[in-house]
Amino acid sequence: MTTTLSTNQSTITKSELNNTKSDTLHNNPIRTNWTLEEVKQVYTMPLIELVFKAASIHRQFHDPRYVQKCTLLSIKTGACPEDCAYCPQSARYNTEIKPEPLMDLKSVMAAAQHAKNNGSSRFCMGAAWREVKNNDDFEQVLSMVKEVSKLDLEVCVTLGMLSLEQAKRLKEAGLTAYNHNLDTSRDYYEKIITTRTYQNRLDTLNNVSSAGINVCCGGIVGMGENDEDRISLIHTLATLPQHPESVPVNALVPVDGTPLAQQKPIAKFDYIRMIATARITMPAARVRLSAGRLSLSFAEQALCFMAGANSIFAGEKLLTTPNCEQDQDEMMFNLLGIKSDPESTIMQ
């Protein structure tokens, strides 16, 4: 089927858009040399102007009618030794999360097939590990990646820190993307996590990229950081040697028992401002509505899509936190005229 995209001039096919990519990139080039002041100027635009600019750039790189659905499954839950202040899976906090061993392959495959049947084109698997270890559990994860990839799904994992050799093994198994969020700015990071450094995270991103795996990297807003921290986070992502293929923007979901349990929620327009700034500074990336989406109304999610979001996490859970129901997302997609994207819509 030929995909068409309406513009203010004409209706053109996706292939015709591909032929004009050089002109598009000339007008809005993909840059990795953003200055902190430039990112601040983007972030602090009047909101209406910011959303309009983000929407305009989004339409030059993506078909705005399509949003990718992703499903995130916790394949190993709880008992994590890290002290991430937002995470109920930390062994350091008294939460309702009970440790569970690594899931078996059959259960993972059933979940992956269910995700595909419900319209997801990317299946993400998360294990509550500080780092990947060369043991039987890692071998099992490699098997999961191999088998899930046979379902014609993009396969993503988030397993903590990993070496270049481990990344290469995941690539050989068929991994599409590796998620490893920076979480917040370098300056605010130590207020959230002390058990690993910001540089540890950057080193893992470098290993992932060097192995030829797509980088999935974003952060969490609403953890008590200020605008300068949010601007700094976007600046770090937008000045990586290559922009992340996907940028999940999470809003904190406070969980009883964690240090951030009483944290006030981020203002919805500030969340939308993050989406728009990510889109403008990283125009070819998928910008993903992630944790915290349950707190957004249809209208607020619509503004996020207008501002350049083109991916969501679907399914009733995101690791251990609640998410929107399947029928809610279907209702929203129908209302907004959005379709689930089975393929990449980046104009390449």
C-alpha positions as CSV (number, residue, x, y, z in Angstrom):
1,M,0.0,0.0,0.0
2,T,1.3,3.5,-0.9
3,T,1.5,5.8,2.1
4,T,0.7,9.4,1.4
5,L,1.3,12.5,3.5
6,S,-0.7,15.6,3.2
7,T,1.2,18.9,3.4
8,N,0.0,22.5,3.0
9,Q,1.1,22.3,-0.7
10,S,0.0,18.9,-2.0
11,T,-0.4,15.3,-1.2
12,I,2.7,13.3,-1.9
13,T,3.8,9.7,-1.5
14,K,6.4,8.6,1.0
15,S,8.7,7.7,-1.8
16,E,8.5,11.2,-3.1
17,L,9.3,12.5,0.3
18,N,12.4,10.3,0.3
19,N,13.5,11.9,-2.9
20,T,13.3,15.3,-1.3
21,K,15.1,14.4,1.9
22,S,18.2,16.4,0.9
23,D,16.1,19.6,0.8
24,T,14.4,18.7,4.1
25,L,17.7,18.1,5.8
26,H,19.1,21.3,4.3
27,N,16.2,23.3,6.0
28,N,16.3,21.3,9.3
29,P,19.6,19.4,9.5
30,I,20.2,16.7,12.0
31,R,22.7,18.3,14.4
32,T,24.8,17.0,17.2
33,N,26.5,20.3,17.9
34,W,23.7,22.0,19.8
35,T,24.9,24.4,22.5
36,L,23.3,24.5,25.9
37,E,22.1,28.0,25.2
38,E,20.4,26.9,21.9
39,V,18.6,24.1,23.7
40,K,17.5,26.6,26.3
41,Q,16.2,28.9,23.7
42,V,14.1,26.1,22.2
43,Y,12.8,24.9,25.6
44,T,11.8,28.4,26.7
45,M,9.8,29.4,23.6
46,P,6.2,30.4,24.2
47,L,4.4,27.0,24.3
48,I,2.2,27.6,21.3
49,E,5.2,28.6,19.2
50,L,7.2,25.7,20.5
51,V,4.5,23.1,19.7
52,F,4.0,24.6,16.2
53,K,7.8,24.4,15.4
54,A,8.0,20.9,16.7
55,A,5.0,19.8,14.7
56,S,6.5,21.3,11.6
57,I,9.8,19.6,12.0
58,H,8.0,16.3,12.9
59,R,6.2,16.3,9.6
60,Q,9.4,16.7,7.6
61,F,10.8,13.5,9.1
62,H,7.8,11.4,10.0
63,D,4.3,10.7,8.9
64,P,2.2,12.2,11.7
65,R,-0.7,9.8,11.3
66,Y,1.3,6.9,12.6
67,V,2.4,6.1,16.2
68,Q,4.4,3.1,17.1
69,K,3.1,0.8,19.8
70,C,5.7,-0.8,22.0
71,T,5.2,-3.3,24.8
72,L,7.5,-3.5,27.8
73,L,7.7,-6.7,29.9
74,S,9.6,-7.3,33.1
75,I,11.4,-10.6,32.6
76,K,13.2,-10.4,36.0
77,T,11.6,-8.4,38.7
78,G,12.9,-6.9,41.9
79,A,15.9,-7.4,44.2
80,C,18.0,-4.8,42.3
81,P,21.0,-3.7,44.3
82,E,20.9,-0.1,42.9
83,D,19.5,2.8,44.8
84,C,17.5,4.7,42.1
85,A,15.2,6.9,44.1
86,Y,12.3,6.4,41.8
87,C,12.4,2.6,41.5
88,P,10.2,0.2,43.4
89,Q,12.4,-2.7,42.3
90,S,15.3,-1.6,44.4
91,A,16.1,-4.1,47.2
92,R,16.9,-1.1,49.4
93,Y,13.3,0.1,49.6
94,N,10.2,-1.4,51.3
95,T,7.7,-1.6,48.5
96,E,5.0,-4.1,47.4
97,I,7.2,-5.5,44.7
98,K,8.2,-9.1,45.4
99,P,11.4,-10.5,43.8
100,E,10.8,-12.9,40.9
101,P,13.3,-15.0,39.0
102,L,14.0,-14.7,35.3
103,M,11.0,-15.7,33.3
104,D,11.0,-18.9,31.1
105,L,11.2,-18.7,27.4
106,K,7.7,-20.0,26.8
107,S,6.1,-17.3,28.9
108,V,8.1,-14.6,27.3
109,M,7.1,-15.8,23.8
110,A,3.5,-15.9,24.8
111,A,3.7,-12.3,26.0
112,A,5.5,-11.3,22.8
113,Q,2.9,-12.9,20.6
114,H,0.1,-11.2,22.6
115,A,1.9,-7.8,22.2
116,K,2.1,-8.3,18.4
117,N,-1.6,-9.4,18.2
118,N,-2.5,-6.1,20.0
119,G,-0.6,-4.0,17.5
120,S,2.9,-3.6,19.0
121,S,5.8,-3.6,16.6
122,R,8.5,-3.4,19.3
123,F,8.8,-5.8,22.2
124,C,11.0,-4.7,25.1
125,M,12.3,-6.9,27.9
126,G,13.6,-5.5,31.1
127,A,15.6,-7.2,33.9
128,A,16.2,-5.6,37.3
129,W,20.0,-6.0,37.1
130,R,22.8,-3.5,37.9
131,E,24.8,-5.0,35.0
132,V,24.9,-7.9,32.7
133,K,26.9,-10.9,33.9
134,N,28.3,-13.7,31.7
135,N,26.2,-16.5,33.2
136,D,23.2,-18.7,32.4
137,D,20.7,-15.9,32.8
138,F,22.4,-13.9,30.1
139,E,22.4,-17.0,27.9
140,Q,18.7,-17.3,28.4
141,V,18.2,-13.6,27.5
142,L,20.1,-14.2,24.3
143,S,17.7,-17.1,23.5
144,M,14.7,-14.8,24.2
145,V,16.1,-12.2,21.8
146,K,16.6,-14.8,19.1
147,E,13.2,-16.3,19.4
148,V,11.3,-13.0,19.7
149,S,13.0,-11.6,16.6
150,K,11.5,-14.6,14.7
151,L,8.1,-13.0,15.3
152,D,9.0,-10.1,13.0
153,L,9.1,-7.8,16.0
154,E,11.7,-5.2,16.8
155,V,13.4,-6.5,20.0
156,C,14.7,-4.2,22.7
157,V,16.2,-5.1,26.1
158,T,17.2,-3.1,29.2
159,L,19.6,-5.0,31.4
160,G,21.7,-2.4,33.1
161,M,25.4,-1.8,32.2
162,L,27.1,-4.1,29.7
163,S,30.4,-4.5,28.0
164,L,31.2,-4.1,24.3
165,E,31.5,-7.9,24.0
166,Q,28.2,-8.5,25.6
167,A,26.6,-5.9,23.3
168,K,28.1,-7.7,20.3
169,R,26.5,-10.9,21.4
170,L,23.1,-9.3,21.8
171,K,23.5,-7.9,18.3
172,E,24.3,-11.3,16.9
173,A,21.2,-12.7,18.6
174,G,19.1,-10.2,16.7
175,L,18.7,-7.3,19.1
176,T,17.2,-4.2,17.5
177,A,17.7,-1.7,20.3
178,Y,19.1,-1.4,23.8
179,N,17.4,0.9,26.4
180,H,19.7,2.7,28.9
181,N,18.3,5.9,30.1
182,L,20.3,8.8,31.5
183,D,17.4,9.6,33.7
184,T,18.3,13.2,34.4
185,S,21.0,15.8,34.1
186,R,24.6,15.2,35.1
187,D,24.3,17.8,37.9
188,Y,21.1,16.4,39.4
189,Y,22.1,12.7,38.9
190,E,23.7,12.1,42.3
191,K,20.4,13.2,44.0
192,I,18.7,10.3,42.3
193,I,21.3,7.6,42.1
194,T,24.6,6.9,43.9
195,T,25.3,3.3,43.0
196,R,26.6,4.1,39.5
197,T,27.9,7.2,37.8
198,Y,26.7,9.2,34.9
199,Q,29.8,8.2,33.0
200,N,28.9,4.5,33.6
201,R,25.7,5.2,31.7
202,L,27.5,7.0,28.9
203,D,30.0,4.2,28.6
204,T,27.2,1.6,28.2
205,L,25.6,3.8,25.4
206,N,29.0,3.9,23.7
207,N,29.3,0.1,23.9
208,V,25.8,-0.3,22.5
209,S,26.4,2.1,19.6
210,S,29.8,0.5,18.8
211,A,28.2,-2.9,18.5
212,G,25.8,-1.6,15.9
213,I,22.7,-1.7,18.1
214,N,20.2,1.2,18.1
215,V,20.4,3.3,21.2
216,C,17.1,3.9,23.1
217,C,17.8,6.6,25.7
218,G,15.8,9.2,27.4
219,G,15.0,10.3,31.0
220,I,12.5,10.9,33.7
221,V,11.0,14.2,34.6
222,G,9.1,15.2,37.7
223,M,11.8,14.0,40.2
224,G,12.3,17.4,41.7
225,E,14.7,18.6,39.0
226,N,14.4,22.2,37.6
227,D,14.1,23.5,34.0
228,E,17.9,23.8,33.8
229,D,18.2,20.1,34.5
230,R,15.7,19.2,31.9
231,I,17.5,21.4,29.3
232,S,20.8,19.8,30.3
233,L,19.4,16.3,29.8
234,I,18.1,17.1,26.3
235,H,21.4,18.8,25.5
236,T,23.3,15.7,26.5
237,L,21.1,13.4,24.3
238,A,21.2,15.8,21.4
239,T,25.0,16.1,21.4
240,L,25.8,12.4,21.5
241,P,27.9,11.3,18.5
242,Q,24.7,10.0,17.0
243,H,21.2,10.8,18.3
244,P,19.3,7.9,20.0
245,E,17.0,6.0,17.6
246,S,14.3,6.4,20.2
247,V,13.9,8.8,23.2
248,P,11.5,7.7,25.9
249,V,10.2,10.6,28.0
250,N,9.0,9.3,31.3
251,A,7.0,11.2,34.0
252,L,7.7,10.0,37.5
253,V,5.1,7.6,38.9
254,P,5.6,7.9,42.7
255,V,5.6,4.6,44.5
256,D,5.1,4.1,48.2
257,G,8.3,3.0,49.9
258,T,10.6,4.9,47.5
259,P,12.3,8.2,48.4
260,L,10.2,10.0,45.8
261,A,6.9,8.6,47.0
262,Q,5.6,12.1,48.0
263,Q,7.0,14.0,45.0
264,K,4.4,16.3,43.4
265,P,3.6,15.4,39.7
266,I,5.2,17.4,36.9
267,A,2.9,20.0,35.3
268,K,1.4,18.6,32.1
269,F,2.6,21.5,30.0
270,D,6.1,21.0,31.2
271,Y,6.0,17.4,30.0
272,I,4.7,18.6,26.6
273,R,7.5,21.1,26.5
274,M,10.0,18.2,27.0
275,I,8.4,16.3,24.1
276,A,8.6,19.3,21.8
277,T,12.2,20.1,22.7
278,A,13.3,16.5,22.1
279,R,11.6,16.6,18.7
280,I,13.2,19.8,17.5
281,T,16.7,18.8,18.7
282,M,16.5,15.2,17.6
283,P,14.2,15.3,14.5
284,A,14.7,11.8,13.2
285,A,14.3,10.0,16.6
286,R,11.2,8.3,17.8
287,V,10.0,10.3,20.8
288,R,8.1,7.9,23.1
289,L,5.4,8.6,25.7
290,S,6.5,6.3,28.4
291,A,5.9,6.0,32.2
292,G,3.3,8.4,33.5
293,R,1.1,8.3,30.4
294,L,-1.8,7.0,32.5
295,S,-2.1,10.5,34.1
296,L,-2.5,12.2,30.8
297,S,-5.9,12.9,29.3
298,F,-6.7,12.2,25.6
299,A,-6.4,15.9,25.0
300,E,-3.0,16.1,26.7
301,Q,-1.7,13.1,24.8
302,A,-3.0,14.7,21.6
303,L,-0.9,17.7,22.3
304,C,2.1,15.4,22.8
305,F,1.5,13.9,19.4
306,M,1.2,17.3,17.9
307,A,4.5,18.2,19.6
308,G,6.2,15.3,17.9
309,A,5.7,12.2,20.0
310,N,5.3,9.2,17.7
311,S,5.6,6.2,19.9
312,I,3.9,4.9,23.1
313,F,4.3,2.1,25.5
314,A,1.1,0.0,25.3
315,G,-0.1,-2.7,27.6
316,E,-1.4,-2.7,31.2
317,K,2.0,-2.5,32.8
318,L,5.4,-0.8,32.3
319,L,7.7,-3.2,34.2
320,T,5.9,-2.8,37.6
321,T,3.9,0.4,37.2
322,P,0.3,0.7,35.8
323,N,-0.3,1.9,32.2
324,C,-3.3,2.7,30.0
325,E,-5.7,-0.1,29.1
326,Q,-5.8,-1.5,25.5
327,D,-9.3,-0.3,24.9
328,Q,-8.4,3.2,26.1
329,D,-5.6,3.4,23.6
330,E,-7.8,2.1,20.8
331,M,-10.5,4.7,21.6
332,M,-7.9,7.4,21.6
333,F,-6.3,6.3,18.3
334,N,-9.7,6.2,16.7
335,L,-10.7,9.6,18.1
336,L,-7.5,11.2,16.9
337,G,-7.3,9.4,13.6
338,I,-4.0,7.8,14.5
339,K,-2.9,4.4,13.3
340,S,-0.5,1.9,14.9
341,D,2.7,1.9,12.8
342,P,3.9,-1.6,12.0
343,E,7.0,-0.1,10.3
344,S,9.4,2.7,10.8
345,T,8.0,6.0,9.6
346,I,11.3,7.9,9.6
347,M,11.6,9.4,6.2
348,Q,14.8,7.7,5.0
